[in-house]
C-alpha cells in the first residue's frame, strides 16, 4: 500500500523526469554536457547550505540566518584578504565568523526561551545589518586567488564546487549514521524530553549542531565568493528559504526526527533544474519564485498528510 511519503518521493522523481524531458525537447542545449556541468556548479552552494540545514531540521532546529551569515562571513573574509593581502588569513577569518555566529545561534536556541524560528529570524536581521554597515553597501572585487583556487578549477572533469558539495554530502551521511552527535540529532528531534531523560546533554548537543551548521555556511560562503570572485553584503539573500525548501522537498520534516542528506540532494537538484529550465525556456525569472513556492507548499502538504 502506498503511503503519502512514498507518493511524495515518486512525485519528486516524476517532476524531475518531466522537467528533464520537456526542457530537453524544447531546448536540446539543456542536456548538453556543458549545461549539466553548469547546473552542478550552480547547485553546489545551495547544496552545501542545505546539508547543514537538513541536520538542524532532523534535530528539531531551524536556522533562518544562513543567508545573512553567508553574506557577512564572505565579506569579512574578503575584507581580511584586502587588508592583509593574505589568502590564508582571509579564509580563517571567514570560517571564524561563520562558526562563531553558528555557535551563538546554538547558545540562544539552547536556552529554549523562544522557538528557533523567532531566534534566527532576529539573528538574520542582525547579521544582515552588520554586513551592510561594515560594507557601506560596497562590494569587494577580487578575492585574492580564490577564483583560481576553487571558482574556475575542474577536478576529474567536474567543477571544484561540485566536488566539495559531493564530498560534504558523503561525509554528512556518514556523520548522521555513525557519529554519536549525528545519532543524537535524530533522538533529540524525535523526542527531546525522552532524550534528556536518557542522559543526552541537550543544550551541548544543540550548540554543537548549530556550530556545525555555521561551518557548512562558512564552506558555502567560501565557494560562492570563489565563483563570483567578489563579496557582496547581500550575496546570501534567499538561501535561507531555498535551503529549507530543498530539505523539505527531499523528505526531511519540519518537526524533526527523520530525514537524510541524499533526499536533500534530490530537492537541490529539483530546484536547480527548475531554475535552469526557466532560464533556457526564456521564461521570465519572476516565475521562478512562483514555481519554487508552489513546489515547496506541495512538499509540505504531502508531509503534513503522513
Protein Blocks (a to p, Z undefined) as FASTA:
>chain_A
ZZfklmmmmmmmmmmmmmmmmmmmmmmmlmpmklmmmmmmmmmmmmmmmmmmmmmmmnop
acfklmmmmmmmmmmmmmmmmmnopaklmmmmmmmmmmmmmmmmmmmmmnopacfklmmm
mmmmmmmmmmmmmnnopacehjehmmmmmmmpceehiafklmmmmmmmmmmmmmmmmgmk
lmmmmmmmmommlmmmnopafklmmmmmmmmmmmmmmmmmmmmmmmnopacfklmgojlm
mmmmmmmmnopafkghiacfklmmmmmmmmmmmmmmmmmnopafklmmmmmmmmmmmmmm
mmmmZZ
